[in-house]
């Protein structure tokens, strides 16, 4: 046996206890860091209390519903019609969220972007004409954030696909890396994202043909988007940058050799007094609404927050806190298939007004 193992611990130099270590760590933190830690601790305690209250509310609603059924106050046929799911008819188009801007955002913007990705999936999951959703260039802090949300719940989002590679793989025909192959969400996504086997009446589509049908949506484009076509792929830049980077998505699209276009906000909302900058999920929801209505005017008015139509109106501190709370609800309320809409819809208006989630992809 070695001398180190035989030598007893010196009584004059005891190991510091965990509480002493924790206290020393707290002492080394700045005032702002201490405030953040205290706020996080309060929120964690509040979250448990809120969850318990929500469970009680659900139980009470269930009890009342059962009592009404027993009393014959509910028409079973009407109830079945109300809960019957609407048929989902795929529009045929594909939307790509380009996440290749991880190094251009701070931690707060990364958090906001991931919340917007969750709302993008939620919107697509509950419409009659969904798009095929593809998230590309998943890496860095965005990947780490998504992995930490609800035990990597994004991997269970149905009819979505996540690539570590760039969107250029659409026409380059690259095989996914071994790491990416392990993360493939579901076999059903293959029928939506098979780029190598896309066929037209003339045979297998060429790489050039696929590339020509890709459109990068950016507010800096000179071309205006007139309509959506089922055979085209639309890319939304996944970045929250507070409008810091000019022509970022436009220049990236030019380097990739793909067309660009902007939403026709100026044509239909020329008198909009505020900036015509939208979040990632708002851009996506406008595309969904156009497929449903075939009207840009209806789509824009339905999705753009009402506050943007009011000039000179600044959000108050209470609204800001509501927005932060709504964002946290997005992160916490995701179920096995994604965010829980029953809880998230309550905060939809607040999340739509995310002041920190600004991008250039309109």
N, C-alpha and C positions, 0 to 999 in steps of 0.2 A: 504494500500500500504506500502511496506517495506521501511525502511530508505534508503537502498541502491538505490532503484529506484527513491526516491525523491531527493537524494543528487545530485546536478549538478556536471558535470565534472570539475575538478580543472583546472583553466586557466593556471596555472604555469606548469602543467604536461600533455601537449597534447599527444595524441597517435602518435607514429612515422608514417610517411607516408610510403606507399609501396616503393617509390623510395629510401628513407633513409634506409629501411630494406634491400633492394636489394644491395645497395652500401656497407652496412656493411658486408653482406654475401660475396660479391666479395673481400672485403679487407681481410677477414679471409681465403681465398683460397690461396693455394701455387701457385708458378709461373707456374708449370706444369699444374695444374688444370685450371688456368686462360687461358693458351694457348689452352687447350682442349676445353674450353667453347667458346673461340673466334673462333676456327676452326669449331666447330659445328654450330655456328651462321652463319659463312660464307658459310658453306655447305648448310644450310637450304635455304639461299637466292639464292645460285647458283642452287639448285634443282628446285626452282620455275621457274627460268629463263630457265633452260634446258627443263623442261616440256613444257613451252610455245613454245620453238623452235621446239621441237619434234612434237607438234600438228600442227605447221605451215608446217613442212616437210610432214607430212601425208596428209594434205589438198592439198598441191601442187602435190604430187604423184597421189592423187585421181583425181585432175583436169586434169592432163596430160593423165591419163588412159581414162577418159571420152572423152577427145578430140580425142584420137586415135581410140576409139570405133566409135565415130561419123564419123570419116574420113574413116572408114572401114579398118584401118591398123592392126586390131587385128582379128585373126581367133577365132571365138567364140568356135568352137569345140576343138581347141588346148588348149584354156584357160580353158575349163571345164576339160579336161584330166589332165592338170597340177595341178588344184586345187582339183581333186578328191582324197579323202582320201584312203590310202592303207588299205586293210583289216587287222585287228588286230587278230592274232591267238595266244592264250595264250599257252605258253610253258608247263604250268602245274606245274612248280616249284614255290617255295615260297622263298622270301628273307626277312629276319628279320633284322632290324637295332636295336641292343641292346644299349639303351640309359642309361644303369645303371651305368654310370661313372661320374655322374654330380658333385660329390664331389671331383673329381680328376683333375678338370680343372679350370683355372682362367677365368675371364670375357672375355678376348680376345679370348680364345679358345672356350668358349661357343658360342660366336658370329660366329666364323668360322665354328663350327660344324653345327649350324642352317642353315648357307648358303649352306653347303654341302648337308644337307637334302633336301633343295629346289632343288638343281641341281639333286639329286638322283631322285626325283619325276619327274622333267622335262624330264630326259633321259628316264624314264620308260613310260611316257605318249606319246612319239613320236617314238616308235619303233614298228616294225611289230610283234615282239614276246615278249610282256611284261611279267614281273613277277607279282605275287601277292605280294604286299608290306605291311609289318607289322612293326610298330615301337613300341617297348616295353619299360617298365620302364620309362615312360614319367613323369617327376616330377622335382621339384626344379627350378634352374635357367634356365635350358633348356626349361621347360614348360613356365616359365615367359617370356623368350625371344620370343618363338613362339607365345604366346598370344599377344605380342606387335607388331608383324610383320603383317602389312596389316590387322589390325582388326581380328587377329586370322585366317588368310587365310588358314592355314594348315588344318583347319576343313572342308574346302570345296574341298580338294584334292580328286578327285574321285578314286575309287578302291584302297583305302588305309584304314588302320585301326590303331588306336592308343590305346595302353593299358597302364594303370598305373602299371599293374602287370608285372612280369618278363616273359621272354619267356618260362619258365618252365610250364606256364599255357597251353602251346600247348599240353602237354601229361598228365597234371594233371587234366584237364577238369574243371578248376575253372570257376565260373560265374563271370562276370565283376562286379566291385563295382558299387554302385548307381551313384557315381560321374562319373565313366567311361561310364556307360550306357547312361548318358545324352550327352556325347560327341561323340557318335557313328556317323561316318561321313555320311554314306549312307546305305540304306537297301541292295544295290547291293553288298556291301562288304561281306555280310553274305555268299554268295555262294562261295567266295574265302577263307574264314577263318572259316569254320565250322569244328572244330577239333573233335567234339563229334559224328559227323555223317559220318566220312570218311569211305567208304566201299570198300572192295576188293572183289575178287571172292569168298573168303572164309567167307565173312560176315563183321561185323563191326570191324574196326581196333582196336587192343588193345593199351593201353597206352604204353606198352613196344615196340610195333611195330612202333608207331609214334616216340618215343624217339630214336630208332635205325636209323631212317631216317633223323635225325637232324645232321648237320655238322657245326661246328664253324670254320670259316676261320680266321687263325692267322698265321703270319709269323714265329712264334716260334714252329709250329708243325713239327714233324718229318715226317708226311705223306704228300705226294704231291697229289694234286687234278688232276685226269686224265680226268674226264668228268663230266658234269652236268646231273643229272637225274630228270625227271619230278616229280617223287614221293618223292624227297628229299627236305628238307628245309635247306637253307644256312643262317647262321647268320654272320653278319658283326658287329664288335665292333664299336659302335658310340662314339669314343673318339679322341680328338686332344691333344696329350701330348708331342709333340716334342721328342718322343722316350724316355721319362723319365722312364716309368714303364716297366720293363722286365717281360715277361711271364704273363702279366696281364690277357689277354683274354684266354691264354692257361690254366692257373690255374682255372679260372672261369668255363671253359668248363669241366674240370676234376671234379670239385665239382658238376656240374650238371649232370655228367654221360653221356655226349654226345661226339661224335667223333670230332676230329679236323683235319684240312688239311690246306695246304698253296697253294697259286697259284704257278704254275710252272714257275716262273720268272727266276730262276736260270738255268733251263734246256734250255729255249729258248733265254734268254738274259744273258748268262753267262758272256759276256764281258761288261755288263752295268757298266760304271765307277763310277756311283753315287750310293747312298744308295737305296736299293730296298724297299722303304717305300712309300706307296700311301695314298691318302686321301680317305674318305669314298665313295664319289661319283665316284672316279676313279676305285676303286675295283668293285663297282656295274656296272659301264659301261663296264668293262672287261667281267663280266658275261653276260651282254646283248649282247655284240659283239660275244662272243663264241656261244651263242644260234643261232645267225644269220649266222655265218661262219663255226661253228664246228671246228675252228682252234685256238689254244691258241696263236700261233705265230702271226697270223693276228690280233687277239683281243688285244694282248699286244702292238704291234707296233701302232695300231690305237688309243689307249687310253693314253699310257704313254707319258708324255710331251717330246717334242724333246730336251729340255734343259737337260734332264737326260742322254742323250746319249753323252753329251759333258763334258769331264773331266776337272775339274779345273775352270769351268766357274761360276762366282758368279753373282747373280742378282744385277743390279745397282739400285740406288735410284729411278730412273724414273720408272723402272719395278715394284719396290715395291709399288710405289704410284698407278700405274695402277692396281695392284692386289687388293689393298685396295678399289679402286674405283669400280672394278668389283664386289667385295664382296658386296659393298653397293647397287649396281644395282640389285643384286639378291634379297636383302631384299625389295627394293622399287618397283620392277617391277612385283610383283606377282599379278595376276588377280584373278577372282573368283575361277578359278580352279587350281591356282598355279602360278609359275613364268611365265612371258611373254617371251617366247623364242625368239620372233622377236627382242627384245631388248637384251636379255641375250646372244644370240649366238655371238653377236659382241664382247663380252668379254670372250668367252669360253676359249680361250688359256690362258688368264690371270688367270682366276679362277682355271684352271687345275694346275697352278703353285703356288697355295696357299702355301707359305712357312710355314705359321702358322698352317696349317691344317694337322698335321702329326698324323697317327694312327698306331696301331700295327695289324690291321686286314687284312693282306694279306698272 
